[in-house]
Amino acid sequence: MRKYLLAFLVVMLPLTANIALAGDDDGEKAPKEWTFLIFLNGNNDLDRFGAMDINELEKFGSDKNINVVVQWASLANKDTRRLLVRQDNNPKKVTSPTVQKMPAVDMGDWRKLVEFVEWGVKNYPAKKYFVDIWNHGRGWYLKSNQHGPTRDISFDDNTGNAITTLQLGQAMEEIAKLIGHKLDIYGSDACLMGMAEIAEEMADNVEVFIGSEELEPGEGWPYDGLMKRWVVNPSASAAEVSKYLVEEYFASYSGGTQGTQSVTLSAYDLSKMDVFKKALSDFSGKILKLEAPDRQKIMDSFRSAQMFTFDDYRDVIDFLNIAEKAGIYGLKAPDFSSVRDAAQDMIIINKASDDYSRAFGLAMWMPSSASDYGANLEKYTQLKFDRATRWGDALKFLLQ
């Protein structure tokens, strides 16, 4: 979910055959250092920002070291196009060649994401891959008081579909199989996706995950800023590329190219997830032994921790800092520091505006009402994160 909402008339295209067009003519089949694959879903009220971001990519485009490839779905275009992004000097018009044109694709279907990546890997092979989903996001679940199907990321207004957190994990598993190793970077150019629950769902198949704890402005990532730094160091590691993006994102909204708006963005080293899960599981076990007064202190710490749009999305490290100071009899300093240290070790980089000075980089589900917990319990127990950390059990105990 980005902050800007626009109304569009949805016009369905008649089914036509795929059309392969010229444009892949300069040796992209030879493996490059990186292929950047952007799943750009404009089948919704963010459509007008799609061309804007492609134009940012076109300031640099693909080169001898980096392939930049976009699957661009657009209500305005009434179709879906696969572009090989080329450099141009026209900031107002997308000029990159369409290498494949299709009828409107359901961008809320996780299998279409996998198909795009499979096509991209076949036609634009590389040593390392960065997959980016561009669209709305709502964290690990759809808020329980909103109607309709679960819409965690990539909302397609043509079909009413979106990709759930579980499906995102499935997609990353399939993508890792396609490329023969863990995906080097997965990023959500979308709101509210910087959550531990989402990170764990893909941790076995992704090296670095990039997400925002809070809403993103409609303009999203500064693709020109990212490319400007990336092209001069095309052999950069996944961690280095993620740092470029987080730093440029923060700078662009701190009086830079995209104005001044309050933002957050983080990158996570998912190889560190196991340590975090173990620490949190131990912490959950100790919560399950707390007496009622101490349980209330935990709940009060939930409510005081940095919130992100929904009152049950809270910053993990801020919660731990607050709870440690609350004087909880059944928890000692090492109990807090083990979880906090593991979270901090997993966060490669975090940037947050002054309005989010207590946004330390990783959000988690912390419902403070039994109704919010009960409405989403069934979905939560399906997550790998719940099974690995016993966090759902701890929540149930606290809210009894």
Secondary structure, DSSP 8 states (H G I E B T S, - for coil): -BS---------------EE-S---S-TTS-EEEEEEEEEEESSTTHHHHHHHHHHHTTT---SSEEEEEEEEETTTTEEEEEE----S-TTS--S-EEEEES---TT-HHHHHHHHHHHHHHS-EEEEEEEEES-B-TTS--TTS-SS---EEEETTTTEEE-HHHHHHHHHHHHHHHTS-EEEEEEESTT--BHHHHHHHTTTEEEEEE-SS-B-TT-S-HHHHHHHHTT-TT--HHHHHHHHHHHHHHHTEEETTEE---EEEEEEGGGHHHHHHHHHHHHHHHTT--HHHHHHHHHHHHHS-B-SSTTEEEHHHHHHHHHHT--TT--HHHHHHHHHHHHHHEEEEEE-GGGTT--S-EEE---SHHHHHHHHHHHTTSHHHHHH-HHHHHHHHT-
